[in-house]
Amino acid sequence: MTQQLVSSAPLTADQAAKLLAREPVPASSQVAPSPRKPAVGVPVTPSTDGHPKKNPVEDISNLPPEVVEEDSPRLEEGRALIGALPILSPALRRIPPGMRDELARLAARWLDAGHTPADVHEHIQRCLPTGGTPVHRPGGLVRYLLRDVPARDLSQPSPANRLSPRLEGARECAGDHIQPMLFRPLGDETHCPQCAQKAPS
């Protein structure tokens, strides 16, 4: 059996033996604890209110840079381009709605650089995985593909059509859809046939 004795003051072997034997130890024989060394300096009451004088943001080194992006004059074309992506490939049908504005701005940068919507669609289609490989984050994939804008060869004339041939004449429905819904209008209608039927007469 092992016995342990814990004391707040140093004990001699005899004093420890008496305590373990449950015999009282005379107060005069107990050794007083050694005096504590005082802290350096004068005691100061800590501050309990107020704010630091210095802006703490200056000491944070991992803040993202502040980037002020100006809206491109071709932002609406960029939105239409991104809205047409689900028609290009089933893999692009699940782009989160919250990413569409960001992707539209990236697409508009391509258009500002002289690329056509057909160029952008062909670039995305060319980079999609093949062989039935699933795309788990289509929005992130499109963002990655549109991140860097290559210089366009100005010696080649741009095609006259604004969209790829498969999407020429299509328009995004102004109705309430989870994903962008493109349809081919017969006239100047802004809603697809399904939304037009739901609209009150």
Beta strands, then each sheet from edge to edge (+ up, - down):
strand 1: 171-172
strand 2: 182-183
sheet 1: 1+ 2-
end
